[in-house]
Amino acid sequence: MKKLLFTLLTNTLIVIISYAQDITGPWNGVLKVGGTQLRVVVNISKTEEGYKSTLDSPDQGAKGIAISKTTFENSKLSFEIPVAKIEYMGEWQNEKFIGIFKQNGKEIPLELNRGGVSVEAVKRPQEPQKPYPYYSEDVTFENPKAQISLAGTLTLPQKEGVFPAVILISGSGPQNRDEELLGHKPFLVISDYLTRNGIAVLRFDDRGVGQSKGVFKTATSADNASDVESAVAYLKTRKEIKQIGLMGHSEGGLIAPIVAANNKNVAFIVLLAGTGIRGDKLLLMQQELISRANGESEKEIELSKKINEKAFELIVKSNNDEQLKKDLATYMSQVLKENPEIKPKNISDEDFVAEQVKSIVGPWMQYFLKYDPASSLTKVKCPILALNGEKDLQVPAKENLTAIERIAKNAGNKDVTTKIYAGLNHLFQECKTGSPAEYPTIQQTFSPLVMEDFTQWIKQKTK
């Protein structure tokens, strides 16, 4: 559940464009936020009705996001993403648009131009540099169930020898093999640390990302679990590998038990900010904590919680997609009638309701909201190490670790270890508040203390 600072994936973008000139094609810009940069691309094409646009956010792995309306008037370009509380207004000057990007009241300068954009190097001192003191091999393996090929990197302490191995499982959203986000590459850092300490690592691009085939957009956690099962099967063919363990971050910490529950070849699992409570309850908790950290009023937080509780309840109880869409549309229309202040003035009631429904009826979201981690944790017989940061606002530490430990131990698993780390956030960075807005501003990618702890634990379990 990596909720990035600029959530651009499922929302509507409104752009105002002038008909006096040809503005078709890509428009590039960079958002500079607290020490990091996010590239954005607005792609504009001409249709019989006017203009049609899509949005890319390359650094968030998002491409081809539909923009609902595109216009241009009086040399001023503007767009808005109501659900994410994003607005942009730019004025045409010297062959580019110079303007201000706003989100949640924060203002950031943003220029959009025809050419490429330069991104300043971000300081990430933990990121390893080649040549590495170990063997690294790009690999591909098949998921016969999904009929797709997956691509990744296998690192071995030495080219020859036999080693315990860890498969890294990324969190939600389209992730490459380094779990790259906001200038950080946590899986590259973790892989480097483990391999230097005698443990082989396989990390791979999510389906539909990087060099892996398939479609990410329609994949659920169960589909992603089948990809991990294929990774386990692949490592079983490698003569250099003995015990195989799984290490999942965030949603990856939900997927690891799904795989381990049904695969005797999994020797251990490490859950990094893994979930222990059902998805709907987790998201309600996450939204409340992050909203409060972002300075929203208690009245706004309570209203949002109330609205989402009912919407999530409709999803959890549903077993018919078409009926669910109708029920959600009816519900959101009633919500809007009772709370007209939640809708921006320049979007119609119909479009607003459609946006809300679209954002929560996708396959991944429905599966996640309904899934209870207890269904797999009760079946995991191998050792479990579950870790979390005390300031994690996305997967709150106490509630989730308590649930993981209780569920696994009550099911008879006697080898369960949990630990909360003071001062660490969802990405296991040393932080001040734990807010996702801090993630890109922190130079540290992953706490060395946590890496030392899970490395020693893995060594003990694979003696």
N, C-alpha and C positions, 0 to 999 in steps of 0.2 A: 504494500500500500504506500507506494512512494508518491504522495500527493505533491507534485512540483509547485513551485511558486507561481508559475504561469500555466494554468490548466487550460489548454487550448484544444483538447482532443475531441470533445463531443458538443461543442457549443457553436452558436451561430455568430457569424461575423458580418457586420453591416458596414459597407464601404461606400463613400460618396465620391463619384468620379465625374469629371467634365467631359462633355461630348465634343469639345472644341479641338481635341487632339487625340492622337492614337496612344492610348495608355495600356494596350494589350501587352502581355508578356510578364516576366517575373520582376518583382520589386523586392530588393534585398535590404535588410537592416540588422542592427545589432542592439540588443537591450543590455546595458551595462548595469549589473545589480550587485552591489556590495562585494566587489572583488572578482566577480565572474561575468561571463558574457553569454547571452543566448541569441543565436541567429534566428531570424524570422524571414519567411519568403511569402509574398502574396502573388499568386499567379492569376492573371486576368486574361480572359478570352472574350470574343465578341459573339453574340447570338442574335437571333431575329428580335428577341424581346429586349435586348440591351446588352448588358455585360454579365458574365458568369465568372466566379472566382473560386479558387481553393487556397488553403493556407498550409504552409509547411513550417514545422519547428524542428529542424535537423538535430539540434542538441538534445531534444526530448524524444527523438525517434519517431516523430509524427509527420506524416506526409499525406497530402491530398485531402485535407479537412475541408468539407464543403462550406462555402460562404453563401448565405441565403439571399443577399441583396447587394448589388454593386452599383453605385452612382457617383457622379462627380459634379460639383456645382461651385461656380465662382472661385475657381482655382484652389478649392479646399477639399481635401480628402479626409474622410472620417470613417471609423468603423467602431463597432461595439459588440461585446460578448456579454450579454446580460447575466447569464448564469454565473460566469466567473468574475462579474463586476469589473469588466475591462472596457476601457474607452480609448480611442485614439483620434486626434485631430491634427492634421498636417496641412501646411500651405505650400503651394508650388513656388519654389525659388531656385534659380540656377540649375534647372534640369533635375531637381529632386524635390521630395516632400520633406519639409522640416517641421516637426511637431512634437507633441507630448503624448506619451503612453501612460495611462492611469489604471491602477488596480487597487481596490480597497482604499482609495484616497491617496495612495502614494503616486507621485509623478516622476516619470523617467523620460529624459529626452530620447527621441527615436527618429532617425532619418531613414527614409526609404529611397533607394536609387536603383538605376538600371544595372550598374556594374556589380562586381563582386564586393565583398566586405572583408576588411581585415580584422582578425580577432587576435587580441593581445595574448601572449603566453600566460597561462595561469600557474601560479606556484603550487605545486603538489610535491613536497619534498619526499614523500614515501614512495612515489612512483618509481619502480625499478628501471634501470637503463641497460640496454644491451652493450656488450655481450653478457648474457646470463651465465652464472657458474654451474649450470645444469643443462640437461638435454630438453629441448622443446620441439614438438612436432605438431604440425597442423594435420588434423584428421577429419574424416567423414565417417558417418555410420548411418544405418537405415532404421527407420521406424516402420516395420512392415504393416502394422495395424493402420497407420495413417497414410502409408504409401508415400512417405517423404524422406528426403535425405537431410541430415543435420550435420553442421560443420562446427568444429571447435579446435581447441588446443590441448594437447596432452603434454604435461611437463613431468619429467622423471629426474630424481636426484642424480642419476648417472644413466648413460645409455644402456649399459648392461647391469643386470642385477634384478632382484625381486623386492617389491616395495608395497606397503599398504597404500591405498588410494582413496581420494575423496572426490566426489562429483559435486560441483557447486551448482546450486539451483537458485535462479534469480527471483526477485520480487515482481510485483505486478507491473504491467506496462511492457511495451516491446523493449527488450534488453539485449544488447550484444554480449559476447562471451566475457567481457570485462565488467558487466553490469554498469556500463558507463552512464553517468548522469551528472549534470551541472558541473562539468569539469573534473569530476572524480571517477576513478576506475577501481572500485573496492575489490572486485574479484581478481584483478591483476595483482593488486597489493597482497591479498590473502594467498593467492596461488604462489606468488614469489616466496612469501614467508614459509609456507608449508613445505615447498619443494626444497628450499635451502635447509630445512630441518628433517629431511629424509622421507618426506611423504609425497607420493605422486598426486597430481591433480588433473582432473578433466573438467574443463569449463567450455560451454558451447553457446552459440547464438540461439536465441529463441526461434521457434519456427516462424518463417517469414521475415526474419531479421538477418542482416549481414549476409553470410553465405549459406544460411540454412533455408531450405525450401519450405513450402506450405504457406498457409494463411494465418496470420496472428489474430486478426480482427475477430474471427469467429471461434477462437479456441477458448475453452474453459480450463479451470484448474485440473480437471480430470484429463483433458487432452494433453496438457503440459506434463502431467504425471506419466502419461504413456511415453512421452519423449525421454523422460528420465529413466524409465524402465529400459528403453532402448540403449541408453548410455551404459547402464549396468550390464546389459547383455554384451555390448561391445567390449567393455573392459574384461569380461570373462574370457574373451578370445586373445587377450594380450598376455604373453608369457611372463612379462615383467611385473604383473600385478597379482598380489595375494588377496588380503582382505579388502573389501570395498565398503566405504561409508558414504553417507550423504550429508551435505551441509547446505541448508536452505536458509535464505534471508527473507524475512517478511512473508509474502505469499509462498516463497520457497520453503518456509518453515511449516506451512500447511501441506505442501506437496510431499515433502520428505516422508512424513508418517503414512501417507496414502500408498507410496511405493513400498516402504518398509513393511507395512502390514501384510502385503501379499507377495513378498519376495524374500526367500530365505538366504539369498546371496548378499543381502545388506547386513553388514556386521555391526554397524552403529549409525546413529544419526545425531547431528548437531543442529539445533534450531536457534537461529539468530533472529531475535524479535519475531519468533513464530507465534501463531495464534492458538489460543486454547478455548475461545468462546465462539459461538455462532456468528456468522458474518454480519447479520443485521444488527446485532447488539454491539459488535465491534465498531461498525461504521458510525453508529449513533454516538458512541463514546469518543471516537476519533474526531468527528465533526465538532462536537462540543468543546473538546480541549483545544483544537487548533483555532476555532473561532474566538475563543476567549484569549488565546495568545496573540491573536491578530487585532485585539482591541474592540471586538464587537460587543454591543451592550447585552446585558443579561436578558432583556426583553427580546432582542433579535435572536439570541441563542435559544431561548425557550420556545419561540415561535417556530424556528427552523426544526428543532427537535420534535415538536408536536406534529408538524407536517410530515417529516420524514418517517416517523414511527408508523403512521397509518399507511403511507406509501409502501414501506418495506413489508408491512403486514400483508398487504394485498399481494405482493410478489411471493412471499413465503408460502402463502396458502394456495397460490395459483398453480394449475396444471394445464392451462390452455393459453397460449401466447396471444391469440387474437382477442379473446375475452379479457385478458389482462390489460391489453392496450386500451380497450374500451373503458374498463373499470377505472384505470388510472386517469384517463382523460376526463371522465365524469368527476372523479375525486378532485383533480387539480382545478377543474373549472369552478367547483364549489369553493375550494380554498381561495382562488383568486377573487371570487365574488365577495367572500368574507374578509379578505385581506388585500385590497387593491394596491396597497403600497408596496407589495413585493414585486410588482411588474414595472419595468422601465416604461416611461411615457411613450417612447417612439417605437414600440413593438406592439402588434395587435394581440388581443387576448388569445386568438386561435394559434398564432405563432408561438406565443409564450407557453401555452399548454403543450403544444406539440414538442417544443424544446425539452420541457421537463420530462415528458414521457419517454422521448427518444434517449435521454441520458441514462435511464435506469432499466431499460427493457432488453438490453443486449445480452447475448448468451453468457458472457463472463460474469456480468453483474448479477444476473439471476442465480447462477450457480453459487457464486460467492455468498450472496445474502442468505441462501438456504442452507449452506453447508455447515455442519457441526463437526469440528475437529475430533470430537469424542468418538465418532464412528470409526476412525482409523487409529487413534491413539490407544484405544482399548485392545487393539490387535497387535500392537508393536511389542515384540518380545526382546529385541536387541537393546543394548545400552542407549540411553537418551541423555544428552547434555543440552539444556535449554538456557539460553543467556539473553539478557535484555538490559537496556540502558534505563536508568532511573528517570530520565527526562524524556523518554520516548512518548510523544503525543499521538503517534499513529497506531502503535500496538502497546497500550499501557502495560508496564512491566508487572506490577503486582497482580492485577486481575488475570492476566494471561498465564504467567508462570505458575501461579497458584492452581489454576485450572489444569494446566498440563500435568503438573506433578500429581494432583489428586486423581485425575482420570487414569493416568498410567499405573500408578501404584495400586489403586483400587482394582485394577484389572489384573494384578499379579506381577507387574514388572518391578523387580526389586533393585534395578540399576538405573535410577533416575536422579540426575543432578541438576539443580537450578541455581542461578546466581544473578543478582541485580547489581549493576555497576553504577556507582554514584557519578553524577555529572555527565553521563553519556546520553546521546539522542538516538533516534531510530536508525541512523547510519553508523552508530557506535563511534561517533566523534565526541571529543571533549567540547562542551558547548556552554552557553549561558542560559538559554531559555528552553531549548528543545524544539522551537518552532521550525518548520520546514524552510522558512525564509532565511534561516541561518546557514543552511546546508552549504550553499555555494561560497559563503564568506569565510568559511573555516579552511585553513590550509591543510589540516590533518584529514586524511582520508579514512583511516580506521585505527582504533585504539591499539597500540602495541601490547598493552596489558591483556586485552581480550585475546589477541592472537597467541600470545604466550600461553595463556590458560587453556585454550582449546587444543593447541598443539600438544601440550603435555598430556592432556586427557586422552587424545587420540593415540599417542604413543603407548600409554598404559593399556589401552583396550586392544592394541594390536601387537603386543609382545609375542 
